[in-house]
């Protein structure tokens, strides 16, 4: 179907033909494609069907900063906490601390974020009434539950891979040599072990960043966050094709940039990659 196929309020044939002509949907598909690509190369992605007063670029400019803010806070929480927990678990491997961190990380990985969101709303918003149910920007407390619900999964992944990478590195010969030279444990861990364990961690964490900063469908919808993910859902349900295609191109561009940045970080962390 098309964006103007209304079942409950059908348009007359003449009115529908005029609308299709206005948006260029009456032309053959190959003509529509060539027109779209020509305009897109000039930064013109058309006008949103669901919001005719705004261009697609204006809608993205209005909604994406909210998603970037939510995703940025989530990245800081997930990466910082995950790295710390994974490091503690690796240093205290096979102790109760290790088991607690591993269990917590596994729960963060296996429980979907919308399930976590429901429990957070039930406990902290409905029962205890400590936090507002939803919204964004009016009160800093509105950020707490969305960031936690969105960040538990990436935090679990970060903790598990940090622990696994550090455990492998800590058992290496050069780490034993560094300890034999009399270096203190913190110096050995931060200067030698952690730096060499970063490459597999970055490999896993890099692709997570585009997912977080380009909008999250479930979290933004459940907490009424006016971000790109929530708007993308309404674009799909209303068949707003210009908005859908522009968002997909944006996501693809962000993915490409992050993968390029990840490859460049490899050469900064390990000079042997640059030399080879």
N, C-alpha and C positions, 0 to 999 in steps of 0.2 A: 504493500500500500504506500500511500504518500502522506505528507504532512497535513493535507487538507481533505482527507477522506473521513469526514465526520459522520458517525453512525447515528448519534442522537440529534444533531442539528445539521442535516445535510444541506449543502449549498446547491443553488441552481446551476445548471450546466453552463450558463453564460458567466455567472459570477466565478465559478471555479476556473473556467478558461481564462478569464482576466487575471486571476491570481497566479495561475501557472505561467502565464505570459510575463507577468511582472517579475517573477523570480527565475525566469529562463528554464522552467521545468517542462515546457512544451517542445523543446528542441530534442533532437536525437541524442542518445547517450554520449556518443563520441564528441559531439559538439559541446555538450555540457562539460565533459572532462577537459577538453582543450581550453574552454573559457575559464574553468575553475583554476587550472594549473597556471594559465597566463596571469590571472589576477593574484594567485597565491604567491607567485614569484615577486610580485610588487608589494607584498604584504597586505593584500586585500583579500580577506576570507569571506566577504559578503556580509549580509545582514541576518541576524538571528530570526527564525520564523516565530519563536515564542516571545520575542521582545523586539518588534519591528522598529522601535525608536532608537535601538543601539546596534552598533556593528558588533561582529563577533570579537574583534580585537578589544573593543571597549568592555564587553562582558568578561573576557578573560582577565583584563587589567583590573577589573573590579573584584573578581572572585579568587584569582590565583594568589594574591598576597595573603589572604586568610589561610589558604592551604599551606603556603610556604611557612607561615608563622606556626601553624599547628605541627607541620612536619619537622621544622627546625627544632622546636622544643622537644619533640619526640626523639630526634636524632641525638640531641645532647643528653637526654635522660637515658636512652637505650644504650648508646655507645659508652658513655661514661660509667654508668652503673655496671654494664655487662663486662667491660674491660676490668674494672675493679674486682668484681665477683669471680671472674675467670682466673685472674691472677692469684687471688687468695686461695681458690680451690686448687690451683696447680702447686702452689707453695706448700699447702697443707694436704696434699693428696693422700687418699686412703684414710682420712680422719673424719670425724663427725662433721667438721666444717665443710669438707669436700662433698660429703653425702647430702648435706642440706642445700648447698649451692646447686649441685647437680639436679636434685629433685625440683627445686624452684625453677631452674632453667628449663627442665623438661615440661613442667606445667605451663610455663609461658609459651613454649613451642606448640603444645598439643591443644590447648584450650583456645578456640576461635575468639577473635577480638570482640565480636558482637555479643558473645556469651559473657565475657568479662564486663562489657559495657552494661549489660542487663543487671548483673549482680551489683556493680557499682551504683547504678541508679537506685536499685531496691534498698541497698544498705545505707548509703550516704545521703541520698536525696529524699527517699520516701520514708524510711524508718528513722534515721538519726536527724535528718533535715539539716545537715551541716553544709551541704553544697547545693547550688541551683541545678535543676534538672538539665537545662540546655541553654543555648544562646552563645554569643561570642562577642567580646569586646567591651561589654558594659561593666563586668566585674572580673577581676583576675581569678576568682574562684571557679569561674566557668571553664577555665583551661585545665583544671586538675584532672577531672575524670576522663575527658577525651585523650589527653596526653598519656595517662596511665594505661587506659584500655588499648591504645594504639602502640604503646611502647613495650609492652610485656613480651610480645613475640620476638621483635628484633633484639631485645635485651637478652632473652634466653639463647638465641642463636649466637650472639656476641660472647656470652659467658662460656658456652660449650666449646666454641672454636678457640677462644683464648686459652682455656684450660688445656685443650688437646694439643695446641701448638706449643705452649710453654712446657708441658710435660715432655714432649719429644725433644725440645731444645735443652731443657735442664739436664737430661741424661747424656748429652753429647760430651765428647772428649775435651773440647776446648773450654767448656764450662768447668769441668773438673780441674783443668790446668789453671784457669783463672782463680779458682778457690785455693789451689795449691800455692799460688803466688802470694797469698795472704790478703787478697781483696775482700772487703766486707760483703756480706750477702746482698745488701741493697745495691751496691755497685755492680755486682755480678748479674743481678736480676735485671736492672734497668738498662745498663750499658751494653751488655752482651746478650743475655737471653731474650729480653723483650723485643729488641730491635730485630733480631733474626726470626722471631716468631710472627712478625707483623704481616709478612707477605700473604700467607694463607688467610689471615684475618681480614685483610683489605680485600682479598679476592671474594670473600663471602659477603662482606658488609657493603661494598661498592654498589652492587645492584639493588640493595635495599633502599638506598637514598632516593632514587627516582620514584619508587612506590610511595614513599612518605610525603614528598614535597609536591606531588602532582595531584593530590586529592585522594581521599579514601572514602569509598561509597558508603560503607556501613556506618562508620564512626560519625561522619559528618551528617548523615541522615538521622541517626539515633539521637545525637546531641544537638541537632538543629544548628549546626555550624555552617554559615553561608559561604562555603568554599567551593572549589572547582569540582570536587568529587560529587557533592550533592547536586550541583547544577548539571553535571554530566548525566546523572540519573534522569532528571526531568527532561533533558534534551533527548535521551533515548526514548522515553515513554511518549514524548510529543513529536517524535520523528523530525527533530530539528537537525537536518543533515549538515548544514554549514558549521554548526557548533560542534557536532560529533566529529567531523573530519578535522577541524582545526585543533581540537583537544588531542586527538590521536597523533597528529603531526607534532604537536608540542611534546607529548610524552615520548615519542620516538626520538626527537631532538635531544631531550634531556638525557635519555638513556645513552645515546651516542656520545654525548659530552662526558658523562660520568665514566663510561668505559675508557675513553681516551685519557681522562684524568687519572684513573686507576693504573693504567699502563705507565703513565709518566711517574706516578708515585713509586712504582717498583724500582725505577732507576735511581730515585732519590734515596730510598731505604737501602738498596743493595747495589753498590757501584759495579759489582761483577756483571750485573745484567746490562748496564750501560756499556761496559767494555766489550762484552760479547756481541 
